[in-house]
Each structure stands twice: as structure tokens, then as C-alpha cells.
Amino acid sequence: MLDIEKDLNTGISQRQLRRIFEFYVGDTAKTFSKVIRFQNILRAKPSKQSLRQNKLFFDAGYGGFY
């Protein structure tokens, strides 16, 4: 797991960073990352074969679909 506070070296707490992110983006960082991940699947223009094998979803970081 990343330590955002150290990586960004902003001098503000993780909690405050989350609040600022939510204020400007309008949602949590976790929800935002899910949207980005899904958009990447849509941009990939999946083939029928990759959808049948769930390969595209696994490559994008989703677990198995049953």
C-alpha cells in the first residue's frame, strides 16, 4: 500500500488530503479509481473472446465473475 502523505510530501495528514480530494473531485479516491479502471476497459474495445474469457477484467484488476 502506498503512503500518500510521504509520497506527496505535502505536510498535511492523510485525512485532510482525503477531504481535499473529495471536495475538488466530488467523490472518494477509491470510487474515482474504480471509475478510471472501468473507463480503461471501455477504451480497450474488448473483443468477444476476451469478454468470454474474462481476460480483460482480470487484466484491469477485477476478480473473477461467476
N, CA, C and O of each residue as an XYZ file, in Angstrom:
264
protein
N       0.842     -1.179      0.000
C       0.000      0.000      0.000
C       0.890      1.247      0.000
O       1.944      1.276      0.636
N       0.449      2.255     -0.716
C       1.212      3.492     -0.806
C       0.960      4.375      0.405
O      -0.142      4.395      0.954
N       1.971      5.091      0.808
C       1.806      6.084      1.865
C       1.760      7.443      1.175
O       2.793      8.075      0.954
N       0.570      7.877      0.843
C       0.368      9.084      0.035
C       0.987     10.301      0.709
O       1.605     11.138      0.051
N       0.820     10.395      2.016
C       1.333     11.557      2.741
C       2.834     11.707      2.526
O       3.317     12.814      2.289
N       3.575     10.604      2.608
C       5.017     10.644      2.412
C       5.381     10.863      0.954
O       6.297     11.622      0.639
N       4.642     10.180      0.053
C       4.935     10.280     -1.372
C       4.743     11.703     -1.900
O       5.538     12.182     -2.708
N       3.699     12.365     -1.446
C       3.429     13.715     -1.924
C       4.194     14.783     -1.153
O       4.418     15.881     -1.661
N       4.591     14.463      0.066
C       5.337     15.390      0.915
C       4.641     16.755      1.002
O       5.263     17.798      0.801
N       3.337     16.724      1.307
C       2.537     17.942      1.370
C       2.551     18.595      2.739
O       2.300     19.793      2.868
N       2.845     17.807      3.754
C       2.808     18.347      5.101
C       1.411     18.320      5.697
O       1.199     18.836      6.794
N       0.450     17.724      4.989
C      -0.890     17.593      5.549
C      -1.185     16.119      5.790
O      -0.557     15.239      5.202
N      -2.140     15.872      6.656
C      -2.458     14.496      7.016
C      -3.209     13.790      5.899
O      -3.748     14.426      4.993
N      -3.234     12.469      5.979
C      -3.971     11.673      5.001
C      -5.456     12.008      5.053
O      -6.126     12.072      4.023
N      -5.949     12.217      6.244
C      -7.370     12.537      6.412
C      -7.717     13.849      5.710
O      -8.723     13.940      5.006
N      -6.886     14.846      5.908
C      -7.120     16.141      5.265
C      -6.974     16.027      3.745
O      -7.723     16.657      2.998
N      -6.021     15.232      3.296
C      -5.827     15.013      1.864
C      -7.073     14.362      1.250
O      -7.491     14.723      0.149
N      -7.664     13.393      1.979
C      -8.904     12.767      1.514
C     -10.030     13.789      1.405
O     -10.786     13.786      0.434
N     -10.137     14.660      2.402
C     -11.177     15.698      2.377
C     -10.997     16.644      1.194
O     -11.967     17.007      0.528
N      -9.773     17.035      0.941
C      -9.493     17.939     -0.184
C      -9.822     17.255     -1.507
O     -10.411     17.862     -2.401
N      -9.435     15.989     -1.623
C      -9.732     15.223     -2.835
C     -11.236     15.167     -3.063
O     -11.712     15.435     -4.166
N     -11.983     14.819     -2.018
C     -13.442     14.730     -2.143
C     -14.055     16.077     -2.513
O     -15.002     16.138     -3.296
N     -13.522     17.142     -1.956
C     -14.053     18.476     -2.241
C     -13.882     18.836     -3.712
O     -14.819     19.324     -4.344
N     -12.694     18.597     -4.260
C     -12.414     19.004     -5.635
C     -12.893     18.000     -6.681
O     -13.300     18.397     -7.772
N     -12.851     16.711     -6.364
C     -13.237     15.693     -7.329
C     -14.728     15.353     -7.190
O     -15.391     15.025     -8.174
N     -15.232     15.434     -5.989
C     -16.645     15.166     -5.766
C     -16.950     13.759     -5.312
O     -18.114     13.392     -5.154
N     -15.921     12.971     -5.101
C     -16.098     11.602     -4.632
C     -14.819     11.145     -3.954
O     -13.817     11.860     -3.944
N     -14.862      9.945     -3.388
C     -13.674      9.434     -2.714
C     -12.640      8.971     -3.739
O     -12.972      8.715     -4.896
N     -11.406      8.869     -3.309
C     -10.337      8.408     -4.193
C     -10.588      6.965     -4.624
O     -10.271      6.594     -5.754
N     -11.148      6.159     -3.745
C     -11.428      4.756     -4.075
C     -12.478      4.661     -5.183
O     -12.306      3.904     -6.138
N     -13.553      5.421     -5.057
C     -14.588      5.427     -6.090
C     -14.034      5.969     -7.399
O     -14.332      5.440     -8.469
N     -13.235      7.014     -7.317
C     -12.619      7.596     -8.506
C     -11.747      6.571     -9.219
O     -11.773      6.480    -10.446
N     -10.975      5.797     -8.455
C     -10.105      4.788     -9.070
C     -10.922      3.690     -9.739
O     -10.510      3.159    -10.770
N     -12.082      3.338     -9.165
C     -12.954      2.341     -9.787
C     -13.488      2.847    -11.124
O     -13.564      2.089    -12.092
N     -13.853      4.115    -11.179
C     -14.362      4.704    -12.418
C     -13.269      4.689    -13.487
O     -13.526      4.327    -14.635
N     -12.063      5.078    -13.115
C     -10.941      5.102    -14.055
C     -10.644      3.701    -14.573
O     -10.410      3.511    -15.766
N     -10.654      2.728    -13.679
C     -10.386      1.344    -14.071
C     -11.442      0.860    -15.068
O     -11.107      0.209    -16.058
N     -12.711      1.174    -14.813
C     -13.777      0.770    -15.721
C     -13.664      1.495    -17.061
O     -13.893      0.894    -18.111
N     -13.316      2.776    -17.033
C     -13.131      3.522    -18.278
C     -12.020      2.910    -19.125
O     -12.113      2.893    -20.353
N     -10.978      2.410    -18.480
C      -9.889      1.760    -19.216
C     -10.381      0.517    -19.944
O      -9.919      0.221    -21.046
N     -11.316     -0.216    -19.338
C     -11.895     -1.380    -20.009
C     -12.689     -0.930    -21.229
O     -12.588     -1.538    -22.295
N     -13.475      0.124    -21.079
C     -14.265      0.612    -22.205
C     -13.385      1.104    -23.345
O     -13.710      0.900    -24.515
N     -12.280      1.747    -23.014
C     -11.352      2.237    -24.036
C     -10.632      1.103    -24.748
O     -10.185      1.268    -25.883
N     -10.517     -0.040    -24.097
C      -9.782     -1.166    -24.671
C     -10.533     -1.808    -25.837
O      -9.963     -2.623    -26.562
N     -11.782     -1.458    -26.022
C     -12.609     -2.026    -27.091
C     -12.492     -3.552    -27.085
O     -11.901     -4.153    -27.983
N     -13.063     -4.150    -26.064
C     -12.884     -5.590    -25.877
C     -13.468     -6.420    -27.010
O     -14.500     -6.082    -27.590
N     -12.781     -7.511    -27.305
C     -13.284     -8.466    -28.283
C     -14.229     -9.434    -27.565
O     -14.212     -9.540    -26.338
N     -15.043    -10.127    -28.340
C     -15.957    -11.106    -27.745
C     -15.178    -12.192    -27.013
O     -15.589    -12.665    -25.954
N     -14.044    -12.577    -27.598
C     -13.217    -13.638    -26.997
C     -12.687    -13.202    -25.630
O     -12.751    -13.970    -24.670
N     -12.165    -11.980    -25.535
C     -11.607    -11.531    -24.258
C     -12.703    -11.372    -23.206
O     -12.455    -11.574    -22.017
N     -13.908    -11.012    -23.636
C     -15.022    -10.908    -22.695
C     -15.457    -12.281    -22.211
O     -15.754    -12.461    -21.030
N     -15.497    -13.250    -23.116
C     -15.889    -14.614    -22.729
C     -14.907    -15.199    -21.728
O     -15.314    -15.907    -20.808
N     -13.651    -14.921    -21.889
C     -12.629    -15.487    -21.012
C     -12.375    -14.618    -19.778
O     -11.568    -14.982    -18.922
N     -13.045    -13.493    -19.684
C     -12.863    -12.547    -18.576
C     -11.433    -12.027    -18.498
O     -11.054    -11.419    -17.496
N     -10.637    -12.253    -19.531
C      -9.238    -11.827    -19.529
C      -9.113    -10.324    -19.337
O      -8.274     -9.859    -18.566
N      -9.928     -9.581    -20.024
C      -9.866     -8.129    -19.937
C     -10.121     -7.650    -18.506
O      -9.466     -6.724    -18.027
N     -11.077     -8.289    -17.831
C     -11.401     -7.896    -16.465
C     -10.272     -8.235    -15.499
O      -9.950     -7.446    -14.611
N      -9.675     -9.406    -15.673
C      -8.544     -9.786    -14.828
C      -7.368     -8.843    -15.045
O      -6.711     -8.429    -14.090
N      -7.106     -8.505    -16.305
C      -6.001     -7.594    -16.615
C      -6.227     -6.206    -16.010
O      -5.269     -5.507    -15.681
N      -7.474     -5.817    -15.868
C      -7.793     -4.500    -15.313
C      -7.827     -4.530    -13.779
O      -8.039     -3.494    -13.150
N      -7.622     -5.691    -13.179
C      -7.555     -5.759    -11.735
C      -8.839     -6.208    -11.041
O      -8.920     -6.193     -9.813
N      -9.842     -6.608    -11.828
C     -11.063     -7.138    -11.231
C     -10.867     -8.597    -10.925
O     -10.087     -9.279    -11.590
N     -11.576     -9.089     -9.911
C     -11.542    -10.503     -9.577
C     -12.390    -11.297    -10.550
O     -12.852    -10.764    -11.559
N     -12.590    -12.542    -10.256
C     -13.385    -13.398    -11.140
C     -14.859    -13.065    -11.081
O     -15.353    -12.578    -10.064
N     -15.557    -13.323    -12.161
C     -17.001    -13.146    -12.230
C     -17.639    -14.505    -12.356
O     -17.290    -15.281    -13.245
N     -18.554    -14.794    -11.490
C     -19.199    -16.108    -11.513
C     -20.681    -15.956    -11.577
O     -21.404    -16.952    -11.604
